[in-house]
Amino acid sequence: MVIDFLTILPGILIALTFHEFAHGAAAFAMGDDTAKRSGRLSLDPLKHIDPMGFLMLLLVRFGWAKPVPINENNFKNRNVGLFLVSIAGITMNLILALVFHFITYFSIGVIDVPAYYQVMNGIVRINIMLAAFNLLPIPPLDGSKIIYSFLPLKLRYKFYQYESYGSIILLLLLISGSIGFLLSPVITAIISFLNYLINIVI
């Protein structure tokens, strides 16, 4: 249990920290400095970790960080800004998964330490899972906000009237174990996409 914890801990810290930083950086690029003023435009893991979400990640491999504060009213273009901010965290996780997979691939034959490969594979795995989890179109996950950015104004308010139910739905999915059924095709698609990119480069 201790070894398992130590091998996935770097992946959790890296995935959560860069995910939230990407949200803040995208918002700042679109004209909103709320995250920066809140001290969240940072790569310090302690600024982004939510204790309960972190514990859930350790126990069931699904969790969350403290959401970066965003003010949509400050965006230069509200629809574009919301879309870019929502997809930024997912994109960052996919980039990290790809980068660390490459590092692991080119380490073969150079580094002969099993623990190193456990940690690196853990980083790749956690980033893929976090990206897949956030793609689910359930509030308050990023997937719901991506959909929200494309909706006309009237439908947006109706869509977010049900946001409070999203957390309950997610909790029920986690408790029942159904979350794996939903994420399996998403994770498979992400892995296939990353393998396609890797094969192009290699």
C-alpha positions as CSV (number, residue, x, y, z in Angstrom):
1,M,0.0,0.0,0.0
2,V,2.8,2.4,0.9
3,I,4.7,1.6,-2.4
4,D,1.5,2.1,-4.4
5,F,0.9,5.4,-2.6
6,L,4.4,6.7,-3.3
7,T,4.3,5.6,-7.0
8,I,1.0,7.5,-7.8
9,L,1.6,10.5,-5.6
10,P,3.8,12.3,-8.1
11,G,1.2,11.7,-10.8
12,I,-1.6,13.1,-8.7
13,L,0.4,16.2,-7.7
14,I,1.6,16.9,-11.3
15,A,-1.8,16.2,-12.9
16,L,-3.9,18.4,-10.5
17,T,-1.4,21.2,-10.3
18,F,-0.9,21.6,-14.0
19,H,-4.6,21.1,-14.7
20,E,-5.6,24.0,-12.5
21,F,-2.7,26.2,-13.6
22,A,-3.8,25.7,-17.2
23,H,-7.3,27.0,-16.3
24,G,-5.8,30.1,-14.6
25,A,-3.3,30.7,-17.4
26,A,-6.1,30.4,-20.1
27,A,-8.3,32.8,-18.2
28,F,-5.5,35.3,-17.8
29,A,-4.8,35.1,-21.5
30,M,-8.4,35.9,-22.2
31,G,-8.4,39.0,-20.0
32,D,-9.4,37.7,-16.6
33,D,-6.8,38.1,-13.8
34,T,-9.0,36.7,-11.0
35,A,-6.8,33.6,-10.6
36,K,-3.6,35.6,-10.6
37,R,-5.0,38.0,-7.9
38,S,-6.1,34.9,-5.9
39,G,-2.6,33.4,-6.0
40,R,-3.8,30.5,-8.1
41,L,-1.7,31.2,-11.2
42,S,1.0,29.0,-9.6
43,L,2.6,25.6,-10.0
44,D,2.7,25.2,-6.2
45,P,0.6,22.0,-5.5
46,L,-0.4,23.3,-2.1
47,K,-2.4,26.1,-3.7
48,H,-4.5,23.8,-5.7
49,I,-5.1,20.7,-3.5
50,D,-8.6,20.1,-2.1
51,P,-8.2,17.7,0.9
52,M,-11.3,15.6,0.1
53,G,-10.6,15.5,-3.6
54,F,-7.0,14.5,-3.0
55,L,-8.1,11.7,-0.6
56,M,-10.6,10.4,-3.2
57,L,-7.8,10.3,-5.8
58,L,-5.7,8.3,-3.5
59,L,-8.5,5.9,-2.5
60,V,-10.5,5.4,-5.7
61,R,-8.3,7.1,-8.4
62,F,-10.9,9.8,-9.1
63,G,-11.0,13.1,-7.4
64,W,-10.7,16.9,-7.8
65,A,-8.7,20.0,-6.9
66,K,-9.8,23.4,-5.7
67,P,-11.5,25.1,-8.7
68,V,-9.6,28.1,-9.9
69,P,-11.7,31.3,-9.5
70,I,-12.8,32.6,-12.9
71,N,-14.8,35.7,-13.8
72,E,-16.4,35.2,-17.2
73,N,-17.4,38.8,-17.4
74,N,-13.7,39.8,-17.8
75,F,-13.2,37.7,-20.9
76,K,-12.4,39.6,-24.1
77,N,-14.9,37.2,-25.8
78,R,-17.1,35.3,-23.3
79,N,-17.9,32.3,-25.4
80,V,-14.4,31.7,-26.7
81,G,-12.9,32.5,-23.3
82,L,-15.2,30.0,-21.5
83,F,-14.4,27.3,-24.1
84,L,-10.7,27.8,-23.9
85,V,-10.6,27.9,-20.1
86,S,-12.7,24.8,-19.9
87,I,-10.6,22.8,-22.3
88,A,-7.3,24.1,-21.0
89,G,-7.0,21.7,-18.1
90,I,-7.9,18.6,-20.2
91,T,-5.5,19.6,-22.9
92,M,-2.7,20.1,-20.3
93,N,-3.3,16.6,-18.9
94,L,-3.1,15.1,-22.4
95,I,0.1,16.9,-23.1
96,L,1.6,15.7,-19.9
97,A,0.6,12.2,-20.6
98,L,2.2,12.4,-24.0
99,V,5.4,14.0,-22.7
100,F,5.9,11.6,-19.9
101,H,5.1,8.6,-22.1
102,F,7.9,9.8,-24.5
103,I,10.3,10.2,-21.6
104,T,9.5,6.7,-20.4
105,Y,9.9,5.2,-23.9
106,F,13.3,6.8,-24.4
107,S,14.4,5.8,-20.9
108,I,14.2,2.1,-21.8
109,G,17.7,0.7,-21.8
110,V,19.1,3.8,-20.2
111,I,17.6,3.7,-16.7
112,D,17.3,0.3,-15.0
113,V,15.3,1.2,-12.0
114,P,11.8,-0.5,-11.7
115,A,10.5,2.2,-9.3
116,Y,11.3,4.9,-11.9
117,Y,9.0,3.2,-14.5
118,Q,6.3,2.7,-11.9
119,V,6.3,6.4,-11.1
120,M,6.4,7.5,-14.8
121,N,3.6,5.1,-15.8
122,G,1.6,6.4,-12.8
123,I,2.0,10.0,-14.1
124,V,0.8,9.0,-17.6
125,R,-2.1,7.0,-16.2
126,I,-3.3,9.6,-13.7
127,N,-3.2,12.4,-16.4
128,I,-5.2,10.2,-18.8
129,M,-7.8,9.4,-16.2
130,L,-8.1,13.0,-15.0
131,A,-8.6,14.2,-18.6
132,A,-11.2,11.5,-19.2
133,F,-13.0,12.3,-16.0
134,N,-13.2,16.0,-16.8
135,L,-14.6,15.3,-20.3
136,L,-17.8,13.9,-18.8
137,P,-20.6,16.4,-19.5
138,I,-21.7,16.5,-15.8
139,P,-21.6,19.8,-13.9
140,P,-19.3,21.0,-12.4
141,L,-16.8,19.1,-14.6
142,D,-15.1,20.8,-17.5
143,G,-17.0,18.8,-20.1
144,S,-20.3,20.5,-19.0
145,K,-18.7,23.9,-19.3
146,I,-17.5,23.1,-22.8
147,I,-21.1,22.3,-23.8
148,Y,-22.2,25.4,-21.9
149,S,-19.9,27.6,-24.1
150,F,-21.8,26.5,-27.2
151,L,-25.3,27.0,-25.8
152,P,-27.5,30.0,-26.6
153,L,-28.1,32.4,-23.6
154,K,-31.6,31.0,-22.8
155,L,-30.4,27.4,-22.6
156,R,-27.4,28.3,-20.5
157,Y,-29.5,29.3,-17.5
158,K,-31.6,26.2,-17.7
159,F,-28.5,24.0,-18.1
160,Y,-26.9,25.4,-14.9
161,Q,-30.1,25.2,-12.9
162,Y,-29.2,21.5,-12.5
163,E,-25.6,22.1,-11.6
164,S,-26.2,21.3,-7.9
165,Y,-27.5,17.9,-9.0
166,G,-24.2,17.2,-10.9
167,S,-22.2,16.6,-7.7
168,I,-24.9,14.2,-6.4
169,I,-24.8,12.3,-9.7
170,L,-21.0,12.1,-9.6
171,L,-21.0,10.9,-6.0
172,L,-23.6,8.2,-6.9
173,L,-21.5,7.1,-9.9
174,L,-18.4,6.8,-7.7
175,I,-20.1,4.9,-4.9
176,S,-21.9,2.5,-7.3
177,G,-18.7,1.9,-9.4
178,S,-20.6,3.0,-12.5
179,I,-18.0,5.7,-13.2
180,G,-15.7,3.1,-14.6
181,F,-18.3,2.0,-17.2
182,L,-18.7,5.6,-18.4
183,L,-15.0,6.4,-18.5
184,S,-13.8,3.2,-20.1
185,P,-14.6,4.2,-23.7
186,V,-13.3,7.7,-23.1
187,I,-10.0,6.4,-21.7
188,T,-9.7,4.0,-24.6
189,A,-10.3,6.8,-27.1
190,I,-7.6,9.0,-25.4
191,I,-5.1,6.1,-25.3
192,S,-5.7,5.4,-29.0
193,F,-5.2,9.1,-29.9
194,L,-2.0,9.3,-27.9
195,N,-0.7,6.1,-29.4
196,Y,-1.4,7.6,-32.9
197,L,0.6,10.6,-32.0
198,I,3.4,8.5,-30.6
199,N,3.6,6.3,-33.6
200,I,3.8,9.3,-35.9
201,V,6.9,10.6,-34.0
202,I,8.6,7.3,-33.4
